[in-house]
Amino acid sequence: MATTRIPLIKADTQAQDIADKLEMSTAEIGLTVRTTNCLEERGIFTVHDLLNCTRDDLLAISNFGEKTLDEVYRALEGVGFYRKSRQAAAKKAQSSSQTSPQSASQVSSQLPSKAR
């Protein structure tokens, strides 16, 4: 990313950070090859695609069970996306961090309408 002489607004840099994370491939977030292959067979290639899937959508994929679902949740948490039930605990754990964890619904509401 090019540097500018004018400092960027913190919200702009956070929005760009979220956009970059949403564009990451499923392989880039640390999922196993097997899990990535299962997701790609269903047309799920990016974090954005993954966040638009429900738990039931994922469990409907063949060879995709609870352990694989846990792997997906851990990988998403690793890049800063948390389930609502885990978000409060994550905020406490990351209170010293500059960016707060994002839930899937928060990210979706921040996306431009064409990206939703």
PyMOL commands that set and color helices and strands:
alter all, ss='L'
color gray80, all
select helices_A, chain A and resi 10-22+33-41+47-51+55-59+66-78+84-93+104-110+113-115
alter helices_A, ss='H'
color red, helices_A
select strands_A, chain A and resi 81-82+102-103
alter strands_A, ss='S'
color yellow, strands_A
deselect
rebuild
show_as cartoon
